[in-house]
Amino acid sequence: MDKFYVLAIMGKSGTGKSSVIHKLCQDHHHDLYYVKSFTTRKPRENDVNDIESHYFVGEDFYEAMARDGKIVALYESPSGYHSFTTQDCFHKDKINLYAIDPIAFGELKTLIPEMRGIYLEISEEERKKRFEKREGSLDKFKNEDHLAKENLGEDFKNIIDVSDLTIDETIKKFEELVLSWEN
């Protein structure tokens, strides 16, 4: 696994991206680094991983980073918030685990060609259950086309269906997939 500087974890909301990264970093903390991105949205109240995976900043901070050309990956939400990373978000001596959307993955891959990605797929029924548990309701549930695996292209094969998997089973599949890259 030490060949890869950045390992992107992608999927729609509720697939367990942050949970997978958090668990992997707990289990392999000396080798892995949890990349926290900046966001101008408010923290999610029922999501403990949200605070661990984001720096919550104001629009003025985002505008300063954009003006100074420091942003390397950006997501602009239809609801008006920005999520982004700067080069300083990454650890130069560890394998960086980064939750990112498929479109930003494609853009960032041009800057970091050795970056690899894994897409966590889930049935919409199971995603709704997880989302409701995390958010407390389905009021903010969306289709999230920008997070769909189709944005990765037909050739993208690193997909794990997590619909019926526990976090430990997901981690096992994840590790098996990464190990297969080394062979």
Secondary structure by P-SEA (a helix, b strand, c coil): cccccbbbbbbcccccaaaaaaaaaaaccccccbbbbbbcccccccccccccccccccaaaaaaaaaaccccbbbbbccbbbbbccccccccccbbbbbccaaaaaaaaaacccccbbbbbbcaaaaaaaaaaaacccccccccccccccccccccccccccccccaaaaaaaaaaaaaaaac
